[in-house]
Amino acid sequence: MDVPLLNVALAEAERLFAAGDRLLSDQSLTLFDDWCIADTDFALMINRLLLNGDDVLEKLAAYANHQWRRPSVQQWVQLGKGG
C-alpha cells in the first residue's frame, strides 16, 4: 500500500532513522558486535518503510536488505507461505 506517512508517522520514522544512524557505521551489517534478534526486528521496521516507497537512508536500506537475506529470516518467511 503506497500511502504517504502522516506527520506523526514521519516524526517517528525520523526517530527510527536517527537511532539507526547512530548505531550503524556506514559498513555495519549488525547493530552490535554480533547479530542478535534486534537486527531482524529493526530491519523489518526499515523494510516496511522501504516497501511503502518512503525515503530511507542508504546505509539503513543496505543494512535491512542484508538482514532480509539471512537464511534464518528466509526460513521464517517460508513458514508464512506454508513451506
Residue frames as a rotation matrix with the C-alpha (Angstrom) as fourth column:
MET 1
0.590 0.807 0.000 0.00
0.807 -0.590 0.000 0.00
0.000 0.000 -1.000 0.00
ASP 2
-0.470 -0.800 0.374 1.63
0.826 -0.548 -0.133 3.22
0.311 0.246 0.918 -1.17
VAL 3
0.689 0.704 0.173 0.18
0.538 -0.656 0.529 5.80
0.486 -0.271 -0.831 1.20
PRO 4
-0.148 -0.777 0.612 2.29
-0.022 -0.616 -0.787 8.76
0.989 -0.130 0.074 2.37
LEU 5
-0.403 -0.098 -0.910 3.08
0.858 0.307 -0.413 8.87
0.320 -0.947 -0.039 6.06
LEU 6
0.742 0.629 0.231 1.14
0.441 -0.718 0.539 11.28
0.505 -0.298 -0.810 8.24
ASN 7
0.341 -0.633 0.695 3.13
-0.475 -0.754 -0.454 13.95
0.811 -0.176 -0.558 10.11
VAL 8
0.547 -0.121 0.828 3.19
-0.802 0.209 0.560 11.96
-0.241 -0.970 0.018 13.34
ALA 9
0.882 -0.225 0.415 4.41
0.279 0.957 -0.074 8.86
-0.381 0.181 0.907 11.48
LEU 10
0.634 -0.685 0.360 7.07
0.198 -0.306 -0.931 10.93
0.748 0.661 -0.059 9.68
ALA 11
0.358 -0.481 0.801 8.36
-0.840 -0.541 0.050 12.11
0.409 -0.690 -0.597 13.05
GLU 12
0.666 -0.077 0.742 8.53
-0.437 0.766 0.471 8.52
-0.605 -0.638 0.476 14.31
ALA 13
0.880 -0.381 0.285 10.31
0.467 0.573 -0.673 7.39
0.093 0.725 0.682 11.14
GLU 14
0.478 -0.722 0.500 12.86
-0.287 -0.667 -0.688 10.17
0.830 0.185 -0.526 11.66
ARG 15
0.425 -0.291 0.857 13.46
-0.890 0.037 0.454 8.93
-0.164 -0.956 -0.243 15.20
LEU 16
0.843 -0.083 0.532 13.98
0.105 0.994 -0.011 5.41
-0.528 0.066 0.847 13.83
PHE 17
0.757 -0.572 0.315 16.43
0.356 -0.042 -0.933 6.73
0.547 0.819 0.172 11.23
ALA 18
0.421 -0.604 0.676 18.34
-0.707 -0.686 -0.172 8.76
0.568 -0.406 -0.716 13.83
ALA 19
0.578 -0.183 0.795 18.72
-0.595 0.572 0.565 5.70
-0.558 -0.799 0.222 16.06
GLY 20
0.846 -0.236 0.478 19.91
0.444 0.808 -0.387 3.59
-0.295 0.539 0.789 13.14
ASP 21
0.695 -0.604 0.391 22.31
0.007 -0.538 -0.843 6.28
0.719 0.588 -0.370 12.01
ARG 22
0.378 -0.540 0.752 23.87
-0.912 -0.356 0.202 6.38
0.159 -0.762 -0.627 15.49
LEU 23
0.535 -0.084 0.841 24.06
-0.441 0.821 0.363 2.59
-0.720 -0.565 0.402 15.90
LEU 24
0.685 -0.213 0.697 25.33
0.594 0.718 -0.364 1.68
-0.422 0.663 0.618 12.43
SER 25
-0.258 -0.772 -0.581 28.55
-0.141 -0.564 0.813 2.78
-0.956 0.292 0.037 10.82
ASP 26
0.065 0.303 -0.951 28.48
-0.934 -0.316 -0.165 3.08
-0.350 0.899 0.263 7.03
GLN 27
-0.371 -0.288 -0.883 29.59
-0.689 0.723 0.054 -0.55
0.623 0.628 -0.466 6.62
SER 28
-0.717 0.096 0.691 27.83
-0.580 0.468 -0.666 -2.14
-0.387 -0.878 -0.280 9.61
LEU 29
-0.515 0.563 -0.646 25.78
-0.333 0.563 0.756 -5.24
0.790 0.605 -0.102 8.96
THR 30
-0.022 0.511 -0.859 24.67
0.809 0.514 0.285 -5.64
0.587 -0.689 -0.425 12.60
LEU 31
0.730 0.385 0.565 23.53
0.005 -0.829 0.559 -3.23
0.683 -0.405 -0.607 15.30
PHE 32
0.766 -0.465 0.444 26.05
-0.539 -0.086 0.838 -4.55
-0.351 -0.881 -0.317 17.81
ASP 33
-0.247 -0.969 -0.011 29.24
-0.831 0.206 0.516 -6.62
-0.498 0.137 -0.856 17.64
ASP 34
-0.976 0.004 0.220 27.35
0.089 0.921 0.378 -9.79
-0.201 0.389 -0.899 16.70
TRP 35
-0.541 0.840 -0.051 23.98
-0.236 -0.093 0.967 -10.48
0.807 0.535 0.248 15.13
CYS 36
-0.911 0.412 -0.003 21.02
0.153 0.330 -0.932 -10.60
-0.383 -0.849 -0.364 17.51
ILE 37
-0.268 0.901 0.341 17.23
0.953 0.300 -0.043 -10.73
-0.141 0.313 -0.939 17.10
ALA 38
0.212 0.297 -0.931 17.15
0.278 -0.932 -0.234 -6.93
-0.937 -0.209 -0.280 17.41
ASP 39
-0.772 -0.529 -0.352 18.78
-0.207 -0.314 0.927 -6.82
-0.601 0.788 0.133 13.96
THR 40
-0.770 0.555 0.316 15.84
0.611 0.498 0.615 -8.66
0.184 0.667 -0.722 12.43
ASP 41
0.117 0.849 -0.515 13.31
0.907 -0.302 -0.293 -6.56
-0.404 -0.433 -0.806 14.34
PHE 42
-0.065 -0.227 -0.972 14.97
-0.008 -0.974 0.228 -3.29
-0.998 0.022 0.061 13.30
ALA 43
-0.940 -0.339 -0.047 15.37
-0.066 0.045 0.997 -4.44
-0.336 0.940 -0.065 9.70
LEU 44
-0.443 0.853 0.276 11.68
0.896 0.413 0.161 -5.34
0.023 0.319 -0.947 9.48
MET 45
0.303 0.521 -0.798 10.76
0.540 -0.784 -0.306 -1.80
-0.785 -0.338 -0.519 10.58
ILE 46
-0.405 -0.539 -0.739 13.04
-0.336 -0.663 0.668 -0.33
-0.850 0.519 0.087 7.91
ASN 47
-0.945 0.034 0.324 11.74
0.289 0.548 0.785 -2.76
-0.151 0.836 -0.528 5.27
ARG 48
-0.013 0.999 -0.034 8.14
0.900 -0.003 -0.436 -1.69
-0.435 -0.036 -0.900 5.92
LEU 49
0.324 0.063 -0.944 9.13
-0.059 -0.994 -0.087 1.87
-0.944 0.084 -0.318 5.04
LEU 50
-0.708 -0.659 -0.254 11.16
-0.337 -0.001 0.942 0.77
-0.621 0.752 -0.221 2.01
LEU 51
-0.755 0.454 0.473 8.31
0.632 0.696 0.342 -1.35
-0.174 0.557 -0.812 0.66
ASN 52
0.323 0.890 -0.323 5.96
0.743 -0.450 -0.496 1.61
-0.586 -0.080 -0.806 1.04
GLY 53
0.321 -0.261 0.911 8.29
0.813 -0.417 -0.406 3.75
0.486 0.871 0.078 -1.07
ASP 54
0.990 0.014 -0.138 9.37
0.094 -0.800 0.593 6.03
-0.102 -0.600 -0.793 1.76
ASP 55
0.446 -0.885 0.136 12.80
-0.354 -0.314 -0.881 7.65
0.822 0.345 -0.453 1.67
VAL 56
0.970 -0.237 -0.049 15.29
0.163 0.487 0.858 5.72
-0.179 -0.841 0.511 3.80
LEU 57
0.386 -0.910 -0.154 18.97
-0.799 -0.413 0.437 6.46
-0.461 -0.046 -0.886 4.42
GLU 58
0.414 -0.255 -0.874 21.05
-0.709 0.511 -0.485 4.40
0.571 0.821 0.031 2.01
LYS 59
-0.671 -0.740 -0.042 23.05
-0.544 0.530 -0.650 2.71
0.504 -0.413 -0.758 4.76
LEU 60
-0.449 0.596 0.666 19.84
-0.624 0.324 -0.711 1.71
-0.640 -0.735 0.226 6.55
ALA 61
0.606 0.651 -0.457 18.39
-0.775 0.353 -0.524 0.32
-0.180 0.672 0.718 3.33
ALA 62
0.007 -0.699 -0.715 21.57
-0.638 0.548 -0.541 -1.69
0.770 0.460 -0.442 2.71
TYR 63
-0.817 -0.270 0.509 21.51
-0.576 0.393 -0.717 -2.97
-0.006 -0.879 -0.477 6.31
ALA 64
-0.007 0.917 0.398 17.83
-0.704 0.279 -0.653 -4.00
-0.710 -0.285 0.644 6.06
ASN 65
0.601 0.186 -0.777 18.38
-0.760 0.431 -0.485 -5.74
0.245 0.883 0.401 2.72
HIS 66
-0.451 -0.831 -0.327 21.33
-0.589 0.552 -0.590 -7.66
0.671 -0.074 -0.738 4.18
GLN 67
-0.719 0.225 0.658 19.27
-0.570 0.351 -0.743 -8.74
-0.398 -0.909 -0.124 7.19
TRP 68
0.343 0.925 -0.162 16.39
-0.828 0.217 -0.518 -9.83
-0.444 0.312 0.840 4.92
ARG 69
0.351 -0.282 -0.893 18.73
-0.701 0.553 -0.450 -12.22
0.621 0.784 -0.004 3.07
ARG 70
-0.515 -0.528 0.675 19.74
-0.848 0.429 -0.312 -14.06
-0.125 -0.733 -0.668 6.26
PRO 71
-0.717 0.221 -0.661 18.92
-0.138 0.884 0.446 -17.78
0.683 0.411 -0.604 5.87
SER 72
-0.808 0.428 -0.404 17.05
0.565 0.368 -0.738 -17.81
-0.167 -0.825 -0.540 9.20
VAL 73
-0.511 0.641 -0.572 14.87
-0.384 -0.766 -0.515 -14.88
-0.769 -0.043 0.638 8.11
GLN 74
-0.493 0.309 -0.813 14.11
-0.832 0.107 0.545 -16.54
0.256 0.945 0.205 4.79
GLN 75
-0.844 0.226 -0.487 13.15
0.295 0.953 -0.068 -19.76
0.449 -0.201 -0.871 6.62
TRP 76
-0.676 0.606 -0.419 10.76
0.313 -0.279 -0.908 -17.71
-0.667 -0.745 -0.001 8.75
VAL 77
-0.462 0.492 -0.738 9.28
-0.776 -0.627 0.068 -16.08
-0.429 0.604 0.672 5.63
GLN 78
-0.701 0.147 -0.698 8.74
-0.425 0.700 0.574 -19.52
0.573 0.699 -0.428 4.08
LEU 79
-0.882 0.411 -0.229 6.77
0.443 0.562 -0.699 -20.61
-0.159 -0.718 -0.678 7.17
GLY 80
-0.418 0.729 -0.542 4.27
-0.227 -0.662 -0.714 -17.88
-0.880 -0.176 0.442 6.39
LYS 81
-0.283 0.256 -0.925 3.90
-0.959 -0.084 0.270 -19.26
-0.009 0.963 0.269 2.86
GLY 82
0.745 0.619 0.250 3.07
-0.637 0.771 -0.013 -22.73
-0.200 -0.150 0.968 4.12
GLY 83
0.506 -0.618 -0.602 6.58
-0.394 0.456 -0.798 -24.02
0.767 0.641 -0.013 3.42
